[in-house]
Amino acid sequence: MEFGARLKRIRMTQGISVREFARRVGVSGSYISQLESNECRPSYSVLKRIAEQLGTTVSVLTEDNLPEEWVVVKANARRRLITGFEGVEVDLVAFLGQRDKSMQSCFVRMKPGSEAVDPVFTHEREDMIYVTEGTVIIHSDGREYVLSKGDVGYFNFQSPERFTNPGPGDATFFWVVSPSR
């Protein structure tokens, strides 16, 4: 059963009119009608309010058949962050949908000789860094960790850290932190 039909069935079973349901959710009646006829998809925040108003869960409404853009971030859909560090680019891997994820990830590209002081995350967390190209030196608590292509590091960063690319080529790494904030 598609999302719209499931939404309509649950709403009607509870005896709620389109107008009343729209008021409770904070959207227009025509929007609810469009959702029920599968003419559009709700944002995650609207979907969450719909589930709350129906006394159910998002997974019941979607049968865990979530839209692809909620679980997959295509390479051209990453968000470029401004780091303030010359030669350092950070692409945030921001999944649409629910915002209460326990991990956050990004791709970091560093030009030879570039350096950054914790260019993305500033909270206490656990970090996993996987180097996909070049070499990165990670400075943490007075120590240096040299990671080259294929190497993975697992850290508990508690203060701003420094990342350096000694060259000679670009360095790229995939960085995952938990918790995400």
C-alpha contacts under 8 A as a table, 3 or more apart, distances in Angstrom:
res1	aa1	res2	aa2	distance
1	M	5	A	6.48
1	M	6	R	6.40
2	E	5	A	5.54
2	E	6	R	6.24
2	E	38	N	7.83
2	E	62	T	7.96
3	F	6	R	5.11
3	F	7	L	6.04
3	F	35	L	7.97
3	F	36	E	7.36
3	F	38	N	7.18
3	F	61	L	6.27
3	F	62	T	5.84
4	G	7	L	5.09
4	G	8	K	6.13
4	G	35	L	5.45
4	G	36	E	3.67
4	G	37	S	5.52
4	G	38	N	5.20
5	A	8	K	5.14
5	A	9	R	6.04
5	A	36	E	5.85
5	A	37	S	7.21
6	R	9	R	5.15
6	R	10	I	6.20
6	R	36	E	8.00
6	R	61	L	6.47
7	L	10	I	5.37
7	L	11	R	6.08
7	L	36	E	6.27
7	L	61	L	6.59
8	K	11	R	5.12
8	K	12	M	5.96
8	K	36	E	5.70
9	R	12	M	5.27
9	R	13	T	5.94
10	I	13	T	5.08
10	I	14	Q	6.34
10	I	54	L	7.30
11	R	14	Q	5.31
11	R	15	G	6.48
11	R	16	I	5.66
11	R	17	S	7.62
11	R	21	F	7.74
11	R	54	L	6.90
12	M	15	G	4.82
12	M	16	I	5.80
12	M	17	S	7.23
13	T	16	I	7.80
14	Q	54	L	7.95
16	I	20	E	6.36
16	I	21	F	6.07
17	S	20	E	5.23
17	S	21	F	6.00
18	V	21	F	5.13
18	V	22	A	5.98
18	V	29	G	5.77
18	V	32	I	6.72
18	V	33	S	7.31
19	R	22	A	5.20
19	R	23	R	6.28
19	R	28	S	7.61
19	R	29	G	5.13
20	E	23	R	5.08
20	E	24	R	6.30
21	F	24	R	5.10
21	F	25	V	6.19
21	F	29	G	7.79
21	F	53	Q	7.87
22	A	25	V	5.14
22	A	26	G	5.84
22	A	27	V	5.08
22	A	28	S	5.42
22	A	29	G	5.13
22	A	31	Y	7.92
22	A	32	I	6.33
23	R	26	G	5.07
23	R	27	V	6.33
23	R	28	S	7.15
23	R	29	G	7.79
24	R	27	V	7.99
24	R	53	Q	6.86
25	V	46	V	7.32
25	V	49	R	5.78
25	V	50	I	5.95
25	V	53	Q	6.79
27	V	31	Y	6.64
27	V	32	I	7.44
28	S	31	Y	5.20
28	S	32	I	6.64
29	G	32	I	5.15
29	G	33	S	6.29
30	S	33	S	4.96
30	S	34	Q	6.15
31	Y	34	Q	4.99
31	Y	35	L	6.20
32	I	35	L	5.02
32	I	36	E	6.15
33	S	36	E	5.07
33	S	37	S	6.23
34	Q	37	S	5.17
34	Q	38	N	6.10
34	Q	39	E	5.03
34	Q	40	C	6.06
35	L	38	N	4.98
35	L	39	E	5.98
35	L	40	C	5.54
35	L	41	R	6.29
35	L	42	P	7.21
36	E	39	E	7.71
38	N	41	R	7.06
42	P	45	S	7.91
42	P	46	V	5.82
42	P	47	L	5.77
43	S	46	V	5.31
43	S	47	L	6.13
43	S	97	G	6.95
44	Y	47	L	4.90
44	Y	48	K	6.01
44	Y	96	L	7.60
44	Y	97	G	4.62
44	Y	98	Q	5.93
45	S	48	K	5.12
45	S	49	R	6.36
45	S	97	G	7.56
45	S	98	Q	7.48
46	V	49	R	5.05
46	V	50	I	6.11
47	L	50	I	5.00
47	L	51	A	6.20
47	L	58	V	6.68
48	K	51	A	5.13
48	K	52	E	6.19
48	K	57	T	7.63
48	K	58	V	6.15
49	R	52	E	5.00
49	R	53	Q	6.11
50	I	53	Q	5.20
50	I	54	L	6.21
51	A	54	L	5.15
51	A	55	G	6.02
51	A	56	T	4.99
51	A	57	T	5.17
51	A	58	V	5.64
51	A	61	L	7.17
52	E	55	G	5.03
52	E	56	T	6.10
52	E	57	T	7.05
53	Q	56	T	7.75
56	T	60	V	6.71
56	T	61	L	7.72
57	T	60	V	5.31
57	T	61	L	6.63
58	V	61	L	5.16
58	V	62	T	6.14
58	V	64	D	7.85
59	S	62	T	5.04
59	S	63	E	5.09
59	S	64	D	4.80
59	S	65	N	7.87
60	V	63	E	5.10
60	V	64	D	7.21
61	L	64	D	7.92
62	T	65	N	5.24
62	T	66	L	6.20
63	E	66	L	7.81
66	L	70	W	6.53
66	L	71	V	7.42
67	P	70	W	5.56
67	P	71	V	7.26
68	E	71	V	5.45
68	E	72	V	5.69
69	E	72	V	5.26
69	E	73	V	6.37
69	E	95	F	7.10
69	E	96	L	6.19
69	E	97	G	7.96
70	W	73	V	7.83
70	W	95	F	5.61
70	W	96	L	4.56
70	W	97	G	4.94
70	W	98	Q	7.84
71	V	95	F	6.36
71	V	96	L	7.42
72	V	95	F	6.91
73	V	77	A	6.15
73	V	78	R	6.80
73	V	93	V	6.59
73	V	94	A	7.11
73	V	95	F	6.21
74	K	77	A	5.22
74	K	78	R	6.99
75	A	78	R	5.98
78	R	91	D	5.65
78	R	92	L	5.69
78	R	93	V	5.37
78	R	94	A	6.69
79	R	91	D	5.26
79	R	92	L	5.04
79	R	93	V	6.80
79	R	94	A	7.10
80	R	89	E	7.31
80	R	90	V	5.81
80	R	91	D	4.42
80	R	92	L	6.22
81	L	89	E	7.21
81	L	90	V	5.47
81	L	91	D	6.07
81	L	92	L	6.83
82	I	89	E	7.47
82	I	90	V	7.38
83	T	88	V	6.93
83	T	89	E	6.96
83	T	90	V	7.12
83	T	119	P	5.66
83	T	120	V	7.29
85	F	88	V	5.62
85	F	114	S	7.83
85	F	115	E	7.12
85	F	116	A	5.91
85	F	119	P	7.70
86	E	114	S	6.73
86	E	115	E	7.89
87	G	109	R	7.95
87	G	110	M	5.64
87	G	111	K	4.95
87	G	112	P	7.87
87	G	114	S	5.56
87	G	115	E	7.89
88	V	108	V	7.09
88	V	109	R	5.75
88	V	110	M	4.61
88	V	111	K	6.53
88	V	114	S	6.75
88	V	115	E	7.49
88	V	116	A	7.22
89	E	108	V	5.75
89	E	109	R	5.12
89	E	110	M	6.51
90	V	106	C	6.60
90	V	107	F	5.72
90	V	108	V	4.57
90	V	109	R	6.46
90	V	120	V	7.81
91	D	106	C	5.45
91	D	107	F	5.19
91	D	108	V	6.53
92	L	105	S	6.39
92	L	106	C	4.35
92	L	107	F	6.61
93	V	104	Q	7.33
93	V	105	S	5.51
93	V	106	C	5.10
93	V	107	F	7.52
94	A	104	Q	7.64
94	A	105	S	7.68
96	L	99	R	7.69
98	Q	101	K	6.99
101	K	104	Q	7.39
101	K	180	S	6.77
102	S	178	S	5.82
102	S	179	P	4.98
102	S	180	S	5.39
103	M	176	V	6.62
103	M	177	V	5.52
103	M	178	S	4.57
103	M	179	P	5.41
103	M	180	S	4.61
104	Q	176	V	5.67
104	Q	177	V	5.39
104	Q	178	S	6.62
104	Q	179	P	7.43
104	Q	180	S	4.77
105	S	174	F	7.21
105	S	175	W	5.43
105	S	176	V	4.24
105	S	177	V	6.29
106	C	174	F	5.93
106	C	175	W	5.36
106	C	176	V	6.68
107	F	172	T	6.99
107	F	173	F	5.77
107	F	174	F	4.62
107	F	175	W	6.19
108	V	172	T	5.52
108	V	173	F	5.36
108	V	174	F	6.43
108	V	175	W	7.34
109	R	170	D	6.96
109	R	171	A	5.71
109	R	172	T	4.41
109	R	173	F	6.74
110	M	114	S	6.07
110	M	115	E	7.70
110	M	164	T	7.97
110	M	165	N	6.27
110	M	170	D	5.69
110	M	171	A	5.15
110	M	172	T	6.34
111	K	114	S	5.53
111	K	165	N	6.82
111	K	167	G	7.55
111	K	169	G	6.96
111	K	170	D	4.74
111	K	171	A	6.58
112	P	165	N	5.42
112	P	166	P	5.95
112	P	167	G	4.24
112	P	168	P	5.66
112	P	169	G	5.51
112	P	170	D	5.49
112	P	171	A	7.37
113	G	164	T	6.92
113	G	165	N	5.34
113	G	166	P	5.28
113	G	167	G	5.97
113	G	168	P	7.99
114	S	164	T	5.95
114	S	165	N	5.64
114	S	166	P	7.68
115	E	162	R	7.00
115	E	163	F	5.57
115	E	164	T	4.41
115	E	165	N	6.51
116	A	119	P	5.83
116	A	162	R	5.59
116	A	163	F	5.27
116	A	164	T	6.65
117	V	160	P	6.24
117	V	161	E	5.42
117	V	162	R	4.26
117	V	163	F	6.29
118	D	121	F	6.21
118	D	122	T	6.80
118	D	160	P	5.33
118	D	161	E	5.04
118	D	162	R	5.86
118	D	163	F	7.13
122	T	159	S	7.41
122	T	160	P	6.45
123	H	158	Q	7.20
123	H	159	S	7.83
123	H	181	R	6.68
124	E	156	N	7.62
124	E	157	F	6.28
124	E	158	Q	4.85
124	E	159	S	7.27
125	R	156	N	5.95
125	R	157	F	6.07
125	R	158	Q	6.83
125	R	177	V	6.39
125	R	178	S	5.56
125	R	179	P	5.90
125	R	180	S	7.97
126	E	154	Y	7.38
126	E	155	F	5.76
126	E	156	N	4.48
126	E	157	F	6.38
126	E	177	V	5.58
126	E	178	S	5.28
126	E	179	P	7.16
127	D	153	G	7.92
127	D	154	Y	5.66
127	D	155	F	5.00
127	D	156	N	6.07
127	D	157	F	6.91
127	D	175	W	7.03
127	D	176	V	5.72
127	D	177	V	4.50
127	D	178	S	6.62
128	M	152	V	7.03
128	M	153	G	5.63
128	M	154	Y	4.52
128	M	155	F	6.40
128	M	175	W	5.82
128	M	176	V	5.17
128	M	177	V	6.42
129	I	152	V	5.54
129	I	153	G	5.14
129	I	154	Y	6.54
129	I	173	F	6.43
129	I	174	F	5.69
129	I	175	W	4.56
129	I	176	V	6.47
130	Y	150	G	6.78
130	Y	151	D	5.96
130	Y	152	V	4.41
130	Y	153	G	6.58
130	Y	173	F	5.38
130	Y	174	F	5.13
130	Y	175	W	6.53
131	V	134	G	7.30
131	V	135	T	7.29
131	V	136	V	7.53
131	V	147	L	6.68
131	V	148	S	6.05
131	V	149	K	4.95
131	V	150	G	5.58
131	V	151	D	5.68
131	V	152	V	6.47
131	V	171	A	7.57
131	V	172	T	5.98
131	V	173	F	4.14
131	V	174	F	6.37
132	T	148	S	7.90
132	T	149	K	4.98
132	T	150	G	5.85
132	T	171	A	7.61
132	T	172	T	5.57
132	T	173	F	5.39
132	T	174	F	7.24
133	E	148	S	7.17
133	E	149	K	4.85
133	E	150	G	7.75
133	E	170	D	7.03
133	E	171	A	5.04
133	E	172	T	4.95
133	E	173	F	6.92
134	G	148	S	5.75
134	G	149	K	5.50
134	G	165	N	7.98
134	G	167	G	7.29
134	G	169	G	6.20
134	G	170	D	5.84
134	G	171	A	4.20
134	G	172	T	6.59
135	T	146	V	7.00
135	T	147	L	5.65
135	T	148	S	4.21
135	T	149	K	6.40
135	T	165	N	6.11
135	T	166	P	6.89
135	T	167	G	6.97
135	T	171	A	5.56
136	V	146	V	5.98
136	V	147	L	5.37
136	V	148	S	6.42
136	V	163	F	6.62
136	V	164	T	5.66
136	V	165	N	4.88
136	V	166	P	6.98
136	V	171	A	6.42
137	I	144	E	6.37
137	I	145	Y	5.54
137	I	146	V	4.55
137	I	147	L	6.29
137	I	163	F	5.71
137	I	164	T	5.04
137	I	165	N	6.31
137	I	166	P	7.36
138	I	144	E	5.61
138	I	145	Y	5.07
138	I	146	V	6.47
138	I	147	L	7.79
138	I	161	E	7.29
138	I	162	R	5.98
138	I	163	F	4.79
138	I	164	T	6.60
139	H	142	G	6.66
139	H	143	R	5.65
139	H	144	E	4.62
139	H	145	Y	6.48
139	H	161	E	5.92
139	H	162	R	5.11
139	H	163	F	6.33
140	S	143	R	5.28
140	S	144	E	6.46
140	S	145	Y	7.94
140	S	157	F	7.34
140	S	161	E	5.62
140	S	162	R	7.15
147	L	151	D	5.48
147	L	152	V	7.07
147	L	153	G	7.43
148	S	151	D	5.51
157	F	160	P	7.44
157	F	161	E	7.26
165	N	170	D	7.47
165	N	171	A	6.29
167	G	170	D	6.57
167	G	171	A	7.58
177	V	180	S	5.95
178	S	181	R	7.64
